[in-house]
Amino acid sequence: MGGSVRVVSGDVAATGVVRPITLYGDPVLATPCAEVTEFGPDLEQLVADMFESMAAADGVGLAANQIGVALRVFVLDCPDADGDRVVAHVVNPRLLPHEGERHLDDDEEGCLSVPGPHASVARPDHAVVEGVDCHGAPVRLAADGGILARALQHETDHLDGILYIERLSRKERKRVLAEAGFGPGN
């Protein structure tokens, strides 16, 4: 198992502030996010706030709409398949189609916007995301398996207005939402 830290995107000079996590049911989570068109101090502050908010919530990834900002930005701090820690932010990410044979990884997944329960979600074990950092420099993240591959897909889904629970069967989705306190009678 590894132990190194790989910082993929540019440094964020701003000091972050913890913002509340947006929870299931808020329309911002179900709406595709807008492309970022303005780069500068406000975007750098957003990224810094996202890192602080993710850390405070004990998460491995966070999309901007999870703190109520409908822009195509995500941050992550999670291990790759080798156990090395990857710290990155991606602005205007695009999940690239996988070339070659596709393999599914059926593993547990959770979400800060649906706090508590986890459920098994089948996702491709390989993911590549391209975009830019908060300064406009190109960013490319590739993952073969592990939490990083899952996080890249999960966070890109968020920016497209899709929660992981939408990838579950109706019965499993009802269970997860009930356990999280969003079911009938809660």
Steps between C-alpha positions, in 0.01 A plus 500: 500500500622849414529794727588797284287807433448610142364852454361506149365850446652838582533638849217696653635800690170598662410388850178300494188537709272207586164532328193287578446191287191515279274204571285275286181674385663835423441578130864608448600132531263392221598769249799479265762757603618788280846515344744729678579799277670735747831411661644702784484554876131402534561162338814444706299579816227257394756221454661577838156498667419169333818337632424626853135391480595153371757454776258617770239252375760219484445453127726385217341720233267796471323666208422873507124441497542309827565837662227669297712638215379386156839509325698215342771461765597209723772427752629171631746359748497123477722199436567356158510124437859487634403671826673827412307811602383717209404862573346691213240742379352505152310784334272417206577127518416263217482127566658341194357183345701190581682337213546126510339230708275630776495343847254588774594548863200432725591665830348706779437868439370781716439872466535802726166628366329175607683459831530164673418191298701347219390277215665283239533677164651343188730743319776453245832432674680746272436875477669795332398860563638804322445865582696791639602624842382827657776685313403354161788251473410158350425215742471130414420234757503131410418214733506124455285371783474604860324788668649756259327346194171491690541857632573643154174351370297586812606867502450540125151353545428767763590774253257343251223510762515127580524356852638149550164388638357542150725212393332268756192285463180664623492273808864571591454875443201501740709315761789743474276806515308362799827424686621853424178647641342599168239224486129510581426611852839671547 
